[in-house]
Amino acid sequence: FYLFCFLEDILYIMTKVEPGSAGDGASAAPPNREQADAVSYFPRLVLELDHSLKQLGVTTETHKDVLEHLERMACLIHESMGGASRNYHSVQHVFDLARPFEGKDPIAVLSAMFHDLVYYHVDGGLSDLQQDILKGIVTYREDESGILAPVFEAGGSAVAEDDPLLCIVTSMFGYTVGQEVTLKNGLNEFFSAVIALRQLEPLLPIPILAQIACCIEATIPFRATKNLTENLYERLSEVNETFSLGLTDQEIILAVQRAALLANADIDNMGTDDLSWFLDNAWSLLPESDKGLRRQNLYSVQQFQVAIFKLYAFYSFLQPNVIFPQFKNVPDHETIAKREANAAYNLNAGRKYVGARLLSISLLSAAVELTGGDAPMALVVGDMANCYGMVPSDGKRKVVCNIKNSGKRFKRCTGQSLEPLKYDPDVLHILKQGRRSETVFDVRQSPVAAYFYEIVGDAELESILSEIKVYPMTKDVAWTLLRRLPRTAVLETLQNLKVSAITRVEKIAEITKKLS
């Protein structure tokens, strides 16, 4: 199947190559960006790998079996990152990350191609192909939840003698002899680096492979440890000496600077000045960490609530100064300062946006908890295509809270004007107008969240979510939350819930009576 797709798309490319670019036994020139983007992922992977390897001196003349290696590696990347579980860290992510380095830095491009191969908790395990390549170094033990999880135990000198590449990766990641490597301390990136080096070993010399391992290690995100790149420099220097790689100090410095640039590109959206794009990326990551959201309309209210709850907690502890690595002024101080300032704003505004979403979904969670327990989202908000809408018997859509998306300050559902409250206008705008991109599990606009956010404001939102532990939802928590929120808004929202949750109308009425 892969071979068929590959040949089909390569034939397409050949018809687009300019006359004279191939012939007389010469191979065809790689397609330009427009041509490459026009074909499917598999041949694009082959072409990207081929172009980078050629820049490093690997051709059919130096390695007769290079085409077999290209196909094997492209199959591996496509299989690893093309599954349904990969919503953000997909094959497209490879090309997005590699784009700034294309034609300029083949080591960075190759590192980008392999850096997210393994995502154990997202994919639900290793593929057969990954398992085969990692044979002999993966063991499984029960984690604190009693679930079998992969573990690598860093070895000693015997391992170095038997498998120098494994020892190089272990050293580059800073793992000490006997240390257990788990999903909590970089196992995904470590396995990805081991696979990369084992796949590229027949084609590239060890000094280049060590630099690829250096790059992949740098993509472990959000580490609060100080001097990360300085430590990476020390490790690469030690590996250079131990394995007689022959790298100069300047080459080692450049390797670590390359790693810093790749790591920055990998989390580029964190430092964007576009809040909507920042939130788009956050939402595309949610189905990877919470697999229930991959079921579109079939996930439950409390499944969505826990996903938003975890994102809110993440934004609460992440600090901008641990996001963007730098080594010897690369990226330069001005660039890092700008990215950190943008990240500080994004995290602050993102926390407000996610907080508003958490408050609104917690209200729904409280309602279902008190009326019979957790239920599918579709039961309380209608079909996803209706944008949190209800479809009553007259055929006209009725939203949970009838809010008009206008640029002006909107009105309470009762028609009474709201008193001015402190809120972030950028956050309110996105809640009303919607994020830029659609997702399969959520709608762009958040009218209920916008409604409550404008009523309570930032200070009260923060107070509510800090004083009430909204997850896990219990009956006691549900009553506490419902009584803490503005009564008129809660009653109106509950009234509108009756339109969709028709099996719970009587119990919703009981809640309404108690709150009244």
C-alpha positions as CSV (number, residue, x, y, z in Angstrom):
1,F,0.0,0.0,0.0
2,Y,2.7,2.5,1.0
3,L,4.7,1.6,-2.2
4,F,1.6,2.2,-4.3
5,C,0.9,5.6,-2.7
6,F,4.6,6.5,-3.1
7,L,4.8,5.6,-6.8
8,E,1.5,7.4,-7.5
9,D,2.7,10.6,-5.9
10,I,6.2,10.4,-7.3
11,L,4.7,10.1,-10.8
12,Y,2.7,13.2,-10.1
13,I,5.8,15.1,-9.0
14,M,7.7,13.9,-12.1
15,T,5.1,15.4,-14.4
16,K,5.5,18.7,-12.6
17,V,9.3,18.9,-12.7
18,E,10.7,21.4,-15.2
19,P,12.0,19.9,-18.5
20,G,15.7,19.3,-18.4
21,S,15.8,18.9,-14.6
22,A,16.2,15.2,-14.9
23,G,17.6,12.9,-17.6
24,D,20.9,11.5,-18.9
25,G,20.9,9.2,-15.9
26,A,20.6,12.1,-13.4
27,S,18.0,12.0,-10.7
28,A,15.2,14.4,-10.7
29,A,15.6,17.6,-8.7
30,P,13.5,17.8,-5.5
31,P,10.1,19.6,-6.1
32,N,9.7,23.1,-4.8
33,R,7.5,23.9,-1.8
34,E,4.3,24.2,-3.8
35,Q,4.9,20.9,-5.5
36,A,5.8,19.1,-2.3
37,D,2.8,20.4,-0.5
38,A,0.5,19.2,-3.3
39,V,1.3,15.5,-2.6
40,S,0.4,13.3,0.3
41,Y,2.4,12.9,3.5
42,F,4.3,9.7,2.6
43,P,6.2,11.0,-0.4
44,R,6.7,14.3,1.3
45,L,8.4,12.4,4.1
46,V,10.6,10.6,1.6
47,L,11.5,13.8,-0.2
48,E,12.3,15.7,3.1
49,L,14.5,12.9,4.3
50,D,16.2,12.5,1.0
51,H,17.0,16.2,0.6
52,S,18.4,16.5,4.1
53,L,20.6,13.4,3.7
54,K,21.9,14.7,0.4
55,Q,23.0,17.9,2.1
56,L,24.9,15.6,4.5
57,G,26.6,13.8,1.6
58,V,24.3,10.7,1.5
59,T,23.3,9.7,-2.1
60,T,22.7,6.6,-4.1
61,E,26.4,6.8,-5.1
62,T,27.6,6.7,-1.5
63,H,24.9,4.3,-0.3
64,K,23.4,2.0,-2.9
65,D,20.5,1.0,-0.5
66,V,19.5,4.6,0.4
67,L,16.1,4.3,-1.2
68,E,15.3,1.3,0.9
69,H,16.3,3.3,4.0
70,L,14.2,6.3,2.9
71,E,11.1,4.1,2.5
72,R,11.7,2.4,5.8
73,M,12.1,5.6,7.7
74,A,9.1,7.3,6.0
75,C,6.9,4.3,6.8
76,L,8.0,4.5,10.4
77,I,7.3,8.2,10.8
78,H,4.0,7.9,8.9
79,E,2.8,5.0,11.0
80,S,4.0,6.5,14.3
81,M,2.5,10.0,13.8
82,G,-0.4,9.3,11.5
83,G,-2.8,7.5,13.9
84,A,-6.2,8.8,15.0
85,S,-4.8,9.7,18.5
86,R,-2.4,12.3,17.0
87,N,-4.4,15.5,16.7
88,Y,-1.6,18.0,17.2
89,H,1.6,15.9,17.2
90,S,0.7,14.5,13.7
91,V,2.7,14.1,10.5
92,Q,1.9,17.7,9.7
93,H,3.7,18.8,12.9
94,V,6.9,17.4,11.5
95,F,6.7,19.6,8.4
96,D,5.6,22.6,10.5
97,L,8.7,22.2,12.7
98,A,11.1,21.4,9.9
99,R,10.0,24.4,7.7
100,P,12.3,27.1,9.3
101,F,15.3,24.9,8.8
102,E,14.7,23.5,5.3
103,G,17.6,24.0,3.0
104,K,19.7,25.5,5.8
105,D,20.2,22.9,8.5
106,P,19.7,19.2,7.6
107,I,20.6,18.0,11.1
108,A,17.7,20.1,12.5
109,V,15.4,18.9,9.9
110,L,16.2,15.2,10.5
111,S,15.8,15.8,14.3
112,A,12.4,17.4,13.6
113,M,11.4,14.3,11.6
114,F,12.0,11.9,14.5
115,H,11.6,14.0,17.7
116,D,7.9,13.0,18.4
117,L,7.9,9.5,17.1
118,V,7.1,8.0,20.4
119,Y,4.1,9.4,22.4
120,Y,3.3,6.4,24.6
121,H,0.5,7.8,26.6
122,V,-1.2,9.4,23.6
123,D,-0.9,6.3,21.3
124,G,-1.7,3.9,24.1
125,G,1.6,2.0,23.7
126,L,4.4,1.3,21.2
127,S,3.6,0.2,17.7
128,D,5.0,-3.2,16.6
129,L,7.6,-1.4,14.5
130,Q,8.7,0.8,17.4
131,Q,8.8,-2.2,19.7
132,D,11.0,-4.1,17.3
133,I,13.5,-1.2,16.9
134,L,13.6,-0.8,20.7
135,K,13.9,-4.5,21.4
136,G,16.0,-5.3,24.4
137,I,15.7,-1.9,26.2
138,V,12.0,-1.7,27.1
139,T,10.7,-3.2,30.2
140,Y,7.2,-2.8,31.8
141,R,6.4,-2.2,35.4
142,E,3.2,-1.2,37.2
143,D,3.0,2.6,37.9
144,E,1.3,4.2,40.9
145,S,-2.1,3.5,39.3
146,G,-1.4,-0.2,38.9
147,I,-1.1,0.1,35.1
148,L,1.8,-1.4,33.2
149,A,4.1,1.4,31.9
150,P,7.3,1.3,30.0
151,V,10.6,1.8,31.8
152,F,14.3,2.1,30.7
153,E,17.1,1.4,33.1
154,A,20.2,3.2,32.2
155,G,23.1,0.8,31.9
156,G,26.9,1.0,32.5
157,S,30.1,0.4,30.6
158,A,29.0,-3.0,29.4
159,V,26.1,-1.3,27.6
160,A,28.5,1.2,26.1
161,E,30.6,-1.6,24.7
162,D,27.7,-3.5,23.3
163,D,25.6,-0.6,22.1
164,P,27.6,2.7,21.8
165,L,24.6,4.5,20.2
166,L,22.4,3.7,23.1
167,C,25.1,4.9,25.5
168,I,25.4,8.2,23.5
169,V,21.7,8.8,23.7
170,T,21.6,7.9,27.4
171,S,24.6,10.3,28.1
172,M,23.0,13.1,26.0
173,F,19.8,12.8,28.1
174,G,21.9,13.0,31.3
175,Y,20.7,9.7,32.7
176,T,23.0,8.0,35.2
177,V,23.8,4.3,35.7
178,G,20.8,2.5,37.3
179,Q,18.4,5.5,36.8
180,E,14.9,4.5,35.8
181,V,13.6,6.5,32.9
182,T,9.8,6.8,32.8
183,L,7.2,8.9,31.0
184,K,7.7,11.5,33.7
185,N,11.3,12.2,32.9
186,G,11.6,12.1,29.2
187,L,11.0,8.5,28.1
188,N,9.1,9.5,25.0
189,E,11.8,11.8,23.7
190,F,14.5,9.3,24.7
191,F,12.9,6.4,22.8
192,S,12.4,8.7,19.8
193,A,16.1,9.6,19.9
194,V,17.1,5.9,20.1
195,I,14.9,5.0,17.2
196,A,16.3,8.0,15.2
197,L,19.9,7.0,15.7
198,R,19.3,3.3,15.0
199,Q,17.5,4.2,11.8
200,L,20.1,6.7,10.6
201,E,23.2,4.8,11.7
202,P,23.7,3.0,8.3
203,L,23.7,6.4,6.6
204,L,25.4,9.0,8.9
205,P,28.5,9.2,11.0
206,I,28.3,9.1,14.8
207,P,29.3,12.8,15.2
208,I,26.1,13.8,13.3
209,L,24.0,11.2,15.1
210,A,25.2,12.6,18.5
211,Q,24.0,16.1,17.4
212,I,20.6,14.7,16.4
213,A,20.3,13.2,19.9
214,C,21.3,16.6,21.3
215,C,18.4,18.2,19.4
216,I,15.8,15.7,20.4
217,E,16.8,16.0,24.1
218,A,16.2,19.8,23.9
219,T,12.6,19.3,22.8
220,I,11.6,18.0,26.2
221,P,9.4,20.9,27.1
222,F,8.7,23.0,30.2
223,R,11.5,22.0,32.5
224,A,12.1,24.2,35.5
225,T,15.7,23.0,35.9
226,K,18.2,25.9,35.5
227,N,21.1,25.8,32.9
228,L,19.5,23.2,30.7
229,T,21.5,24.2,27.6
230,E,24.7,24.6,29.6
231,N,24.1,21.0,30.8
232,L,23.5,19.9,27.3
233,Y,26.8,21.5,26.2
234,E,28.7,19.7,29.0
235,R,27.1,16.3,28.0
236,L,27.9,16.7,24.3
237,S,31.4,17.7,25.3
238,E,31.8,14.5,27.4
239,V,30.3,12.3,24.7
240,N,32.7,13.9,22.2
241,E,35.6,13.0,24.4
242,T,34.4,9.5,25.4
243,F,33.6,8.4,21.9
244,S,36.4,10.4,20.1
245,L,33.9,12.1,17.9
246,G,36.3,14.8,16.8
247,L,34.0,17.7,17.2
248,T,35.6,21.1,17.9
249,D,34.4,23.2,20.7
250,Q,32.8,25.6,18.2
251,E,31.0,22.7,16.6
252,I,29.7,21.7,20.0
253,I,28.5,25.2,20.7
254,L,26.7,25.4,17.3
255,A,25.1,22.0,18.0
256,V,23.6,23.2,21.2
257,Q,22.5,26.5,19.6
258,R,20.8,24.4,16.9
259,A,19.1,22.4,19.6
260,A,17.9,25.6,21.3
261,L,16.5,26.9,18.1
262,L,14.7,23.7,17.4
263,A,13.2,23.6,20.9
264,N,12.0,27.2,20.5
265,A,10.4,26.3,17.2
266,D,8.7,23.3,18.7
267,I,6.8,25.5,21.2
268,D,6.6,28.5,19.0
269,N,2.9,29.0,19.7
270,M,3.6,29.7,23.4
271,G,5.4,32.9,22.4
272,T,3.0,34.1,19.7
273,D,1.4,37.5,19.8
274,D,-1.8,36.0,18.5
275,L,-3.9,34.8,21.4
276,S,-6.4,33.1,19.2
277,W,-3.7,30.9,17.6
278,F,-2.3,30.1,21.1
279,L,-5.7,28.9,22.2
280,D,-6.2,27.0,18.9
281,N,-3.1,25.0,19.6
282,A,-4.2,24.4,23.2
283,W,-7.5,23.0,22.0
284,S,-5.9,20.8,19.4
285,L,-3.9,19.2,22.2
286,L,-6.8,18.3,24.4
287,P,-7.9,15.1,22.5
288,E,-4.3,13.8,22.8
289,S,-4.3,14.0,26.6
290,D,-8.0,13.1,27.1
291,K,-8.9,10.3,24.7
292,G,-12.6,10.5,25.5
293,L,-12.7,13.8,23.5
294,R,-11.8,11.9,20.4
295,R,-15.4,10.5,20.4
296,Q,-16.9,13.8,19.2
297,N,-20.5,14.0,20.4
298,L,-20.2,10.8,22.6
299,Y,-18.0,12.1,25.4
300,S,-19.6,13.0,28.7
301,V,-20.0,16.4,30.5
302,Q,-17.5,15.4,33.2
303,Q,-15.0,14.0,30.7
304,F,-14.9,17.4,29.1
305,Q,-14.8,19.1,32.5
306,V,-11.7,17.1,33.6
307,A,-9.9,18.0,30.4
308,I,-10.6,21.7,31.0
309,F,-9.8,21.4,34.7
310,K,-6.3,19.9,33.9
311,L,-5.6,22.6,31.3
312,Y,-6.6,25.3,33.8
313,A,-4.2,23.8,36.4
314,F,-1.4,23.6,33.7
315,Y,-1.8,27.3,32.9
316,S,-1.7,28.1,36.7
317,F,1.7,26.6,37.3
318,L,3.6,27.1,34.1
319,Q,6.1,30.0,34.2
320,P,7.2,31.9,31.0
321,N,10.9,31.8,32.0
322,V,11.1,28.0,31.7
323,I,9.6,27.7,28.2
324,F,12.3,29.0,25.8
325,P,15.8,27.7,26.0
326,Q,18.8,29.8,24.9
327,F,22.5,29.1,24.6
328,K,25.2,31.8,24.1
329,N,22.7,34.4,22.9
330,V,20.9,32.0,20.5
331,P,18.1,32.9,20.2
332,D,19.2,36.4,21.0
333,H,18.1,38.1,24.3
334,E,15.7,40.4,22.6
335,T,13.9,37.5,20.9
336,I,13.7,35.5,24.1
337,A,12.4,38.6,26.1
338,K,9.7,39.2,23.5
339,R,8.6,35.5,23.5
340,E,8.5,35.4,27.3
341,A,6.5,38.6,27.4
342,N,4.0,37.1,24.9
343,A,3.9,33.8,26.8
344,A,3.2,35.7,30.1
345,Y,0.2,37.4,28.4
346,N,-0.9,34.2,26.7
347,L,-0.8,32.2,29.9
348,N,-2.6,34.9,31.8
349,A,-5.3,35.4,29.2
350,G,-5.5,31.7,28.5
351,R,-6.1,31.0,32.1
352,K,-9.0,33.5,32.1
353,Y,-10.4,31.9,28.9
354,V,-10.0,28.4,30.2
355,G,-11.3,29.5,33.6
356,A,-14.5,30.8,32.0
357,R,-14.9,27.6,30.1
358,L,-14.2,25.6,33.3
359,L,-16.9,27.6,35.2
360,S,-19.5,27.0,32.5
361,I,-18.8,23.3,32.1
362,S,-18.8,22.9,35.9
363,L,-22.2,24.5,36.0
364,L,-23.4,21.8,33.5
365,S,-21.5,19.2,35.5
366,A,-23.3,20.3,38.7
367,A,-26.6,20.1,36.9
368,V,-26.1,16.5,35.6
369,E,-24.7,15.4,39.0
370,L,-27.8,16.6,40.8
371,T,-30.2,15.1,38.2
372,G,-29.0,11.6,37.8
373,G,-25.3,11.6,37.3
374,D,-22.9,12.2,34.4
375,A,-24.3,12.2,30.9
376,P,-23.3,12.7,27.3
377,M,-22.7,16.3,26.3
378,A,-25.3,16.0,23.6
379,L,-28.0,15.4,26.3
380,V,-27.4,18.8,27.9
381,V,-26.3,21.0,25.0
382,G,-27.7,19.4,21.9
383,D,-25.7,18.2,18.9
384,M,-22.3,19.7,18.4
385,A,-23.2,21.0,15.0
386,N,-25.8,23.2,16.7
387,C,-23.1,25.2,18.5
388,Y,-24.4,24.5,22.0
389,G,-27.8,24.9,20.6
390,M,-31.2,23.3,21.2
391,V,-33.7,22.4,18.5
392,P,-37.2,22.8,19.9
393,S,-40.4,21.6,18.2
394,D,-40.8,24.8,16.2
395,G,-37.6,24.0,14.4
396,K,-35.9,27.2,15.6
397,R,-32.6,26.9,17.5
398,K,-32.6,27.9,21.1
399,V,-29.2,28.3,22.8
400,V,-28.5,27.6,26.4
401,C,-28.2,31.3,27.0
402,N,-29.4,33.6,24.2
403,I,-26.4,35.8,23.7
404,K,-25.8,37.8,20.6
405,N,-22.3,37.9,19.2
406,S,-21.7,41.6,18.8
407,G,-18.7,43.7,19.4
408,K,-20.6,45.8,21.9
409,R,-21.3,45.0,25.5
410,F,-24.1,42.5,25.4
411,K,-27.3,42.2,27.5
412,R,-28.3,39.8,30.2
413,C,-30.8,37.2,29.0
414,T,-33.5,39.1,30.9
415,G,-32.8,42.2,28.8
416,Q,-31.4,44.1,31.8
417,S,-28.0,45.9,31.2
418,L,-25.0,44.5,33.1
419,E,-23.1,46.7,35.5
420,P,-19.5,47.3,34.3
421,L,-17.2,44.6,35.7
422,K,-13.5,44.0,35.3
423,Y,-12.8,41.4,32.6
424,D,-10.3,41.0,29.8
425,P,-11.8,42.3,26.6
426,D,-9.6,40.0,24.4
427,V,-10.8,37.0,26.3
428,L,-14.5,38.0,26.2
429,H,-14.2,38.7,22.5
430,I,-12.8,35.1,21.8
431,L,-15.5,33.6,24.1
432,K,-18.2,35.4,22.1
433,Q,-16.8,35.3,18.6
434,G,-15.0,32.0,18.9
435,R,-11.6,30.6,18.4
436,R,-10.2,30.7,14.9
437,S,-10.4,26.9,14.2
438,E,-13.1,24.3,14.6
439,T,-12.4,21.1,16.4
440,V,-14.3,17.8,16.2
441,F,-15.1,17.8,19.9
442,D,-16.0,21.4,20.7
443,V,-17.5,24.5,19.1
444,R,-15.6,27.8,18.5
445,Q,-18.0,30.0,20.3
446,S,-18.7,29.8,24.1
447,P,-21.8,31.8,24.8
448,V,-22.5,30.4,28.2
449,A,-18.9,30.9,29.3
450,A,-19.0,34.5,27.9
451,Y,-22.3,35.2,29.7
452,F,-20.9,34.2,33.1
453,Y,-17.5,35.6,32.5
454,E,-18.9,39.1,31.8
455,I,-21.2,38.8,34.9
456,V,-18.6,37.7,37.4
457,G,-15.4,39.3,36.1
458,D,-11.8,38.2,36.6
459,A,-11.5,38.6,40.3
460,E,-14.7,36.7,41.1
461,L,-13.9,34.0,38.6
462,E,-10.5,33.5,40.2
463,S,-12.1,33.5,43.7
464,I,-14.7,30.9,42.7
465,L,-12.2,28.5,41.1
466,S,-9.7,28.8,44.0
467,E,-12.3,28.3,46.8
468,I,-14.4,25.6,45.2
469,K,-12.7,22.4,43.9
470,V,-15.0,21.9,40.9
471,Y,-13.5,18.6,40.0
472,P,-14.3,15.9,40.9
473,M,-17.9,17.0,41.0
474,T,-20.0,15.7,43.9
475,K,-23.5,16.7,45.1
476,D,-22.1,18.9,47.8
477,V,-19.8,20.6,45.4
478,A,-22.6,21.0,42.9
479,W,-24.9,22.8,45.5
480,T,-22.0,25.0,46.6
481,L,-21.2,26.1,43.1
482,L,-24.8,26.7,42.1
483,R,-25.4,28.8,45.2
484,R,-22.2,30.8,44.7
485,L,-23.0,31.9,41.1
486,P,-25.4,34.7,40.3
487,R,-28.9,33.2,40.9
488,T,-30.7,34.8,38.0
489,A,-28.1,33.5,35.5
490,V,-28.1,30.0,37.0
491,L,-31.9,29.8,36.9
492,E,-32.0,31.0,33.3
493,T,-29.4,28.5,32.3
494,L,-31.2,25.6,34.0
495,Q,-34.4,26.6,32.4
496,N,-32.8,26.4,29.0
497,L,-31.3,23.0,29.8
498,K,-34.8,21.6,29.9
499,V,-35.1,22.0,26.1
500,S,-32.4,19.4,25.5
501,A,-32.3,17.3,28.7
502,I,-35.9,16.3,28.4
503,T,-35.5,13.2,30.5
504,R,-34.4,15.3,33.4
505,V,-36.9,18.1,33.3
506,E,-38.6,17.2,36.6
507,K,-35.3,17.0,38.5
508,I,-34.1,20.3,36.9
509,A,-37.3,21.9,38.1
510,E,-36.6,20.6,41.7
511,I,-33.2,22.3,41.6
512,T,-34.7,25.5,40.3
513,K,-37.3,25.4,43.1
514,K,-34.6,25.0,45.8
515,L,-32.5,27.8,44.4
516,S,-35.5,30.1,44.1
